[in-house]
């Protein structure tokens, strides 16, 4: 089940809200509906989620700092979290590489496993690990109520694709979260805005992006390649940011304060700044639980650069079991190292639009690796972008354009970098007028989104497969 579906919008969500606000057992209601949400499409994965809940709950209770066994307990808990992640996400990839190596050494091919990836397992694992580490560090006490912990671990708004909500972010909200009109109003608006980002922009540009990236080198022209990577650059941002806004909005309706996950990353003036604005909860996770424990920037330049590369190699592999994701991670890590070596200082001295052009082109280059099926296809795509495209006119870039795609590209490009002025007007009447106009606009976005969903348009979330 996805947020941008008729089933969720007009059946699951209304039923949940009715029970949630009418019944006194809010944590239990949220837990039951969250398990229903996760098991809706793939009930065979539900036991895996329950296993994560029980394992992390048990290890959290065992992490008593006075027992003298906390190190071993923490390691055991991390092995449990990451062991399951490694098996489900990387077993196929590892056996494929081993089979290729055996065949190369004339030892004969090995049987390749076909492990199915459970929904959201990367987010579930990272969330569980952060809970255990925070309990170990004394940041938060362990949650002693299995019901409350299960509710936290399975909250359906952020369960599948984030943001990565740490236990410390909402520990106070679990026991006491007020229901206010402001939360209901602002949360509903943020959900509708996120729905519009997903349906009216990401879904629209996804069609030409998929069509162009499926073309072979003999059919791909330079113009089509640039259109394809432009569409994908907008698709992945509005798809993921849209999901995050919907999740944060739903959380706010229930009284939770989820952390922000995107802050206009395409408006960045460096790749370093980009990673402070893109998938913020993941960047902070790697910073707090990997980069800083490795030493951060405390032990000289070489150690700092090594730590950055380790973080981004793992960040790449976190996104998927493929060499393209590994290269994508190394690609971004290399840019961060180069900026620390002096490029960052140089960027501050050049013309701001030139700085922004550098960032956008660098990001788009990274998305080529991220979107391509193989390193070979990515290199071929780069050659086409550089002017080595096919002369065939079977698939000119105009073939992939339509009025709706053009509008989505224009609005997407503007909204991805525009700074929205959130200052209230001085006069009460002006504030009321602006708020009313804004509400009407959001309702229009919601109505258009529902119409688009009803037409059966392309709808899956990119990050569901991570």
Secondary structure, DSSP 8 states (H G I E B T S, - for coil): --SSSHHIIIIIHHHHHHHHHHSS-HHHHHHHHHHHHHHTT-GGGHHHHHHHHHHHHHHHHH--TTSS-HHHHHHHHHHHHHHHHHHHHHHHHHHHHHHHHHHHTTS-----------TTHHHHHHHHHHHHHHHHHTSS-----HHHHHHHHH-HHHHTT-----HHHHHHHHH-----HHHHHHHHHHHHHHHHIIIIIIHHHHHHHHHHHTS-TTT--HHHHHHHHHHHHHHHHHHHHHHHHHHHHHHHHHT-------S-GGG-SSHHHHHHHSSHHHHHHHIIIIIHHHTTTSS-HHHHHHHHHHHHHHHHHHH-SSHHHHHHHHHHHHHHHHIIIIIHHHHTTS-HHHHHHHHHHHHHHHHHHHH-SSHHHHHHHHHIIIII-----TT-GGGG--HHHHHHHHHHHHHTT--------SSHHHHHHHHHHHHHHHHHHHHHHHHHHHTT-----GGGG-
